[in-house]
Amino acid sequence: MTAVSTIAGPGRGAAAVAPGERGATRIADRVVAKIASQAAREAVGPLPPGAAPPSATVVVRHEAVRVRVHVELDYPGDIGGRCARVRSQVVARVRALAGMRVPEVVVLVERLHLTAAPEAARGRS
């Protein structure tokens, strides 16, 4: 049995429209990039002073998204762990909000911000 919806308009009777003829929803690439950027912000947590918020670029092909995320992190810290959290958060949020597969997330650490005390930053270590 095929599902059919009825559409009634002003001055028209109800018309049956098959599911394949209703149209499709397309999510713009820039919307997917904003979802990925926001997901990266959630995963990174508080930004170090002077750091730019995470940004993302995406390539969408046939309901699959390849994402590149640019982040600035504080140092010292677990850089690998934070990048892994960014990857998993981006995959989860894009899948949940856009309904797309994410086979690849590349996290680029653009800059590290030293969070040591100012006195320690001046000396050598």
Buried (B, 14 or more C-beta within 10 A) or exposed (E): EEEEEEEEEEEEEEEEEEEEEEEEEEBEEEEBBBBBBBBBBBBBEEBBEEBEEBBBBBEBEEEEBBBBBBBBBBEEEEBEEBBEBBBEBBBBBBBEBBEBEBEEBEBEBEEBBEEEEEEEEEEEE
